[in-house]
Amino acid sequence: MPVVVVLSTFPNEAKAAEIGTVLVDERLCACMNIVPQIRSIYRYKDARCDEPETLAIMKTTRERAEQLIARLVALHPYEVPEAVVLPVDGGHAAYLDWVLTCSR
């Protein structure tokens, strides 16, 4: 399947929307869903952190994923932003076709 999902977290909803607008306008992803106010517990620089964050779920093509990640990292305020690519094994054909069309 040529469609993938890319996950990333942001410090807040406004920053996610700002970067999502750029990524969609540049056709690096078909869309970004923004899930406000998640709680992330993680280890960074040998310290345990517990922070509110915003989750972004981006749909793109396998072909565009590396370009999307490079642009995401360039725009992101975090020193080490999350960028995880998940394969899509199936779904609604019309929706998947739309993702392919919008990410070209």
C-alpha positions in Angstrom: 0.0 0.0 0.0 1.5 3.4 -1.0 -0.3 5.3 1.8 1.4 5.8 5.2 0.5 7.7 8.5 3.1 9.9 10.1 2.7 10.7 13.8 4.3 13.7 15.6 3.8 15.7 18.8 3.9 19.4 19.3 4.0 21.7 22.3 0.5 23.1 21.5 -2.3 23.1 19.0 -1.3 26.4 17.5 2.2 25.2 16.5 0.7 22.0 15.1 -1.7 23.9 13.0 1.0 26.3 11.8 3.2 23.5 10.6 0.3 21.4 9.3 -0.7 24.3 7.1 2.7 24.4 5.6 2.9 20.7 5.0 -0.5 20.5 3.4 0.1 23.6 1.2 3.4 22.1 0.1 1.5 18.9 -0.7 3.8 16.8 1.6 0.7 15.4 3.2 -3.0 15.2 2.2 -4.1 16.2 5.7 -3.1 16.6 9.3 -5.5 15.7 12.1 -4.7 17.6 15.3 -5.6 16.0 18.6 -5.2 18.6 21.3 -4.2 18.0 24.9 -2.5 14.6 25.2 -0.2 13.8 28.1 3.3 12.5 27.2 5.5 10.8 29.8 9.0 10.3 28.4 12.7 10.3 29.2 14.9 13.0 27.6 18.5 13.9 28.6 18.3 11.4 31.4 15.3 13.1 33.0 11.7 11.9 33.2 9.4 14.4 31.7 5.6 14.6 32.0 4.2 17.3 29.7 1.0 18.2 27.9 1.3 18.0 24.1 -0.7 18.0 20.9 -0.7 14.9 18.7 -0.6 15.3 14.9 -1.7 12.5 12.6 -0.6 13.0 9.0 -1.6 11.0 5.9 0.8 10.9 2.9 2.4 8.5 0.5 5.3 6.3 1.2 7.2 8.1 -1.6 6.7 11.6 0.1 7.3 10.4 3.7 11.0 11.3 3.9 10.4 14.7 2.4 7.6 15.3 4.9 9.8 14.3 7.8 12.7 16.5 6.6 10.4 19.5 6.3 8.7 18.7 9.7 12.1 18.6 11.4 13.1 21.8 9.8 10.0 23.6 11.0 9.5 21.9 14.4 10.4 23.7 17.6 11.7 20.6 19.4 15.3 19.6 19.4 14.3 16.0 18.6 10.8 16.0 17.1 8.8 12.8 16.9 8.4 11.5 13.3 7.1 7.9 13.2 5.9 6.4 9.9 3.2 3.7 10.1 2.1 1.6 7.1 -1.5 1.5 6.0 -2.6 -2.0 5.1 -6.0 -1.1 3.8 -8.9 1.2 4.1 -11.7 3.0 2.1 -10.4 2.9 -1.5 -11.8 6.4 -2.3 -10.1 7.9 0.7 -6.8 6.3 0.0 -7.0 7.5 -3.6 -7.7 11.0 -2.3 -4.5 10.8 -0.1 -2.5 9.7 -3.2 -3.9 12.5 -5.3 -3.4 15.3 -2.7 0.2 14.2 -1.8 1.5 14.5 -5.4 
